[in-house]
Amino acid sequence: MKVYGIKNCDSVKKALAFFKKHNLKYELFDFKTQELSCEKIENWVLKVGIKTLVNTRSTTYRNLKLKELNLNEQQQQEWLCKENLLIKRPVVAYHENIIVGFNEEQYERSFL
């Protein structure tokens, strides 16, 4: 299982705590120290949709003033490639599935 996010994000911390509590092995991919490929982002968009992946509540989104640009889905995906911190966190990849965000009930159904 691979967890994508940043260490100091509250949702990522909750996800990691869940995995530790239930003795589930994971690997953390840190957006601040590693660059995510556009191919991976494209694959995620196909699986969950662009609206699920773009974090419109993030500081990065607000600082870049992306709301004012009224981007279409292709442009939003291009921004995710350029600025990985725009991706809603965490993204948990396991087998061929992904889950975006932290929801304890969903995690229990998926991982326990």
C-alpha positions, 0 to 999 in steps of 0.5 A: 500500500502506498500513501501519497501526501505530506507528513504535516497534513492532518488527513495524512496523519489520521490515515497513517495513524489508522494504518499503524493502529491496525498494523498495516504496512504502507509506504509514504510518498511525500509530495514535498520531497518527491515529484509525482508523474503526470502519468500517475495523475492521469491514471488517478483522474481516470479512476476517481475523476478530477473533482475528487483529486483537486483540493480547492480548499488548499492554501496552494489553490487559493494562492495561485488564484485558480478559482478565478481562472475558471479552469476546465478539467484538462487545465486542472489536470495540467496544474496537478502535474505542475503543482502536486500540492494541489492534490487532495490528501491523502491518496491511498493506492492499494492493489489497483484501487485508490482512495482519496481523503481520510474517512475512517469508515471507508478505511475500515471497509477497505483495509480491515 
